[in-house]
Amino acid sequence: MTDDLKDAESIEAADQKYVMRPWTHPKGEPVIVAKAKGCTVTDVHGKQYLDLTAGYFVNNAGHCHPRIAEAASKQMHEVLQVSGKHGTVATIKLAKKLVELTPKSVDKVFFSTGGSEANEFALKAARQYTKKSDIAYLENGYHGLTLGSLEVTASEKYRESAGKPMGGENYAIPTAYCYRCKFGPHKECNVQCLDGVDKMFDARPNTAAIIAEVVQAVGGLAPPKKWWERLDEIRKARGILLIADEVQTGLGRTGKMFAVEHYGLEPEILTGGKGLSGGVGSLAATLASDAVAKAFFGGTTPTSGGNAVSSAAGYELIRILEDEKLVENAASVGTYFTEAAWALKDPWIGDVRFTGLLGGIELVKNTETREVLGKTEMGKVKDTLHDLGMLITVSGLHGNVLRLQPPLSFTNEMVDQFCAALRKALQTVRGS
């Protein structure tokens, strides 16, 4: 049997014929990546892109970091995978490191294989510990696409993918969308968006927990500190647990090792995933307090949860973040990115939101009325950026936010390169 996939055309034809994907593709996608290094990827045609998605928010240290590759390779000659009833040195080292880095409110780690799964186990753990069934989640919240995680994901489009009605145990509470706050300018904020939340909780005494991304990756929404202080006070008074979903925000993405550090939050449960394996295989974690962990019963463990190779790579990733000061770099470059995007003074840029290198640029037709830039124009902006060698995604509550989450090794020079492309893209689409 011979391999007949020898050129770009045959590879793309095979992709179309054999690979199933859950969405339709815009112009120029899917990009079939042949090589990746640092902050760039190269497709099968030899075209190079600056990757502002970090491989879908996974490669925090950049693509194919040599130390991660070496750690994974070394582990592959020692232990690959064992039963979840047992353990490996690599997994135990990673668990210890995670507990040391996260708030003192969590003590133990349960490993699984992806962010949705980590959140599923978090929901189980919260319900088992509190013996209550209801879960509150934030408007605009995203926590995964498996059935349980879908029930705490706000998007109706995603929820419809379940093929069945969502259960009534879970409910949404307001989030802080300061750019579109109905109560007036952000500088006058008294977190009125939380008015009435205490009554919502009182009406749902069976609430076990709130699950939330502390900074929402969909749209880059970062509440003011006093917003989280008030919500935290309300939930603690009622014995409601906090599940901090750090699947996207963790491991340096926001300019802190974990986003909860920006607010001084101490969740009883914290989840991680995406970048946790350093891009090697799939790895996720559900961290919990000793009390919650004692009550936890998973039924079984995911077969590949805590894979030794992924764990070794993840442990090395954290060492790289520390040694190369990539968390500090994320904070610094995120600030530069904010300033550079505003400096474009483009009439379609309504808001620029960066917390470290978790960013969003919200595009509007009119900065006074904040009218959302339409789907057609947004598609053209994305397509033009793609043509200019910029790999991005579009997100946000209204689908009008350029979602920018590059590797944490991104530089100011790369920011300038993107902003030059963005200026050209916006002018081109507006002119057409």
DAPENOR-V826614 format. One record per helix or strand of 3 or more residues. SS is the DSSP state (a for helix, b for strand). FROM is the first residue (numbers start at 1). LEN is the number of residues. If there is no record, write none. Layout:
BEGIN
<<SS FROM LEN> <SS FROM LEN>>
END
This chain:
BEGIN
<<a 8 11> <b 33 6> <b 40 4> <b 48 4> <a 54 4> <a 66 11> <a 89 13> <b 108 5> <a 115 16> <b 134 5> <a 147 4> <a 156 5> <b 170 4> <a 178 3> <a 186 3> <a 192 3> <a 197 7> <b 207 6> <a 225 13> <b 241 5> <a 259 4> <b 269 4> <a 274 4> <b 284 5> <a 290 6> <a 308 16> <a 326 18> <b 349 7> <b 358 9> <a 375 13> <b 393 3> <b 401 4> <a 412 20>>
END
